[in-house]
């Protein structure tokens, strides 16, 4: 009997530890303004879920559905990846982030998808919507029909880009279902969800999903942000043939959402030997929806305490613990499980340090306007787009300088009133030469562009000391915009 006591004590301790771990997982979590979900891509098995069935504003993760519907149409033969689409006035009028093309610009489905998924271009989402569905409303109907077929019962769409709109709602549950469906139904087009960067003309834009190129095995999907939703991220990663999907909604910065997603994925990859400690959460499609209104995080995300407006590519620094202090959802019961099983799994990697590091070097994917091109024709198209990027800049400077004479004009008599705009025009004609703008008006006859300054009123007023000051005034506001 005495020999059995140590074994009995050990068994009781093991049962007690398992009970506490399960209780920690099952206990109600503190209310928090975020939703988290971790699932297996192949089986749909739920590994972790917090607020996963609470309705949420999707923001730009809406574009996963836009890409799904577009690529399904391509797969079904309704259009091709090389089909030319035209930028409409409606598309061009969308709010940033966007490519900013003028109405009438044409580009392929392939390039529009790359721009939408990497830069999160709202105008490209509308270009695709109008090309596939004929209009925003027509395409939204296709999105909603697709959502119902996939079992996304908490989702409704109003537009293809996720800009704020009444009735545009989803949940972490539904986004998990969508990501699984994309991987299952469109494996040949999976490339579009993990492009590390694009190059348009001279401009390179990296993927806003910070896991790409940083987290080992990261291979998708999409970010999103509007003030009401906070920072959202759907992310996937694969290790040893096992693929996981993490959903983070309502994080407080672009970096924080990436850190939370990395922590979720890391736990999932480390838990193969802990399944006996965890109650089964079923599959993602079996999670029970919550009948509630989506939380509105506008004050937290875009209130007066923010030094600048928040954006989808926010690089705000977070605490060394990954921005999780004070948030039960980031650690929650997981900390207790780790306490009892520390010897059975490797420690979590420092996700915050990983997200702060530079991404792995990768060649940006070229995107361009016009039809599909290769070889020298592609080089010429990229060069033409680079030239187009350079043209608006001089116009902006001229328009800004043109406004200043009216605001700064304080003439004492008719002669000086006529002279001041002339002097300022002379200064504006030489923006690259900071010194020439500061010289007295009498020296302007030696300038390289005589037609811009050859006005008798300027030379007549050259001896007055106040003129150089008046000529330099437009330079300050021109640099502020």
BELMOGI-V556840 format. One record per helix or strand of 3 or more residues. SS is the DSSP state (A for helix, B for strand). FROM is the first residue (numbers start at 1). LEN is the number of residues. Records with the same first field share a line. If there is no record, write none. Layout:
SS = FROM-LEN + FROM-LEN
//
This chain:
A = 2-25 + 59-17 + 89-4 + 109-11 + 122-12 + 136-15 + 172-14 + 187-7 + 254-16 + 272-6 + 284-3 + 298-5 + 334-7 + 342-3 + 351-6 + 375-34 + 414-15 + 434-5 + 441-6 + 450-4 + 456-5 + 466-15
B = 35-6 + 45-6 + 84-3 + 106-3 + 197-4 + 203-4 + 218-9 + 230-10 + 242-10 + 365-3
//
